[in-house]
Amino acid sequence: MILITGATGLVGRYLVQRLMQESVPTRVLLPERRLRRLPWDTGDPQAPELFVGTVADEEAFFRAVTGCHAVIHLENAQWWGRRRDLEQVELAGARALATVARAARVGRVITLSHLGAAPSSAYTLHRVKGEVEDLLRNSGVAYTVIRSGVVFAPDDAFVNHIASMLRINPAFFLMPGHGEVVLHPLYIDDLVEAIYRSLDRVRLVDSTVEIGGPEYLSLRDLILTVMRVTGMRRLVIGIPPYLLRWITAVYSRVLPRSLITAQWLDILAANRTAPLGSTYDHFGFQPRRFESTLLNYLPQRAHFLSLLRDSFRRRPRPV
């Protein structure tokens, strides 16, 4: 039996579908408000068992984890949370996980982190991710930390937000810095495959692995690729990152949610790459290329509608 936290998030919902396909017994821990619209068929006999609660509620968390041999911890506030939300969701959740996993004698905890995570990082997102990793390493429970490059998917909050900003502004696109930062994008299905295969990889116990796609892309190249795939040509204007952070702060006070967040800019603040071929070395398969994968879904998306939906959606409450 496997417990998944954050099962309705971007990675969680894809992972649940994969585990259902493989008929893996699964549980999910979700607050009651998320049970109203689940992203999988609840009538499917392989659908996960539902436990009501949050990662902050240690009693509910312990009930859900009891009898599980592994926990896949995906609960996070990476794309929408302010600093306080990151601490409440990520750090408090990791502390609760360490406590209940140790008490319930869970065999292993698998968690998803980000390339560049370090407790000493100057960037809030990577500092919090690094602190979460340290908590789990020192929890007394076997662990596997998977550090991933930026994840792209048909419904992601990174590439789709770039496309939405291109749609709303027909003249130019504001890029932080000169676009020289190097990224290592990884498709969602490849990340889910890596998490699934990690369940049977004994050599990954008590280890941290870094993975990404089959290519490196500078930020400028990534933006130009999105333009080329969507047919939305814009003038790319580089501006100082601190100025873009100020603009983002203003937008976040005007709109319920900003397409560009402080965490979004943290990811773009420095090179975030893993060794090429690391996904194959650790998990035995070749990930998909960036542009050829985008061609399968990005041109067909209604980016303006996505812009309205994402900008005016109520900010998720911390769990």
Buried (B, 14 or more C-beta within 10 A) or exposed (E): BBBBBBBBBBBBBBBBBBBBEEEBEBBBBBBEEBEEEBBBEEEEEBBBEBBBBBBBBBEBBBBBBBEBEBBBBBBBBBBBBBBEBBBBBBBBBBBBBBBBBEBBEBEBBBBBBBBBBBBEBEBBBBBBBBBBBBBBBEBEBBBBBBBBBBBBBBEBBBBBBBBBBBBEEEEEBBBBBEBEBBBBBBBBBBBBBBBBBBBEBEEBEEBBBBBBBBBBBBBBBBBBBBBEBBEBEBEBEBEEBEEBBEEBEEBBEEBEBBBBBBBBBBBBBBEBBBEBEBBEEBBEEEBBBBBEBBEEEBEEBEBEEBBEEBBEEEBBEBB
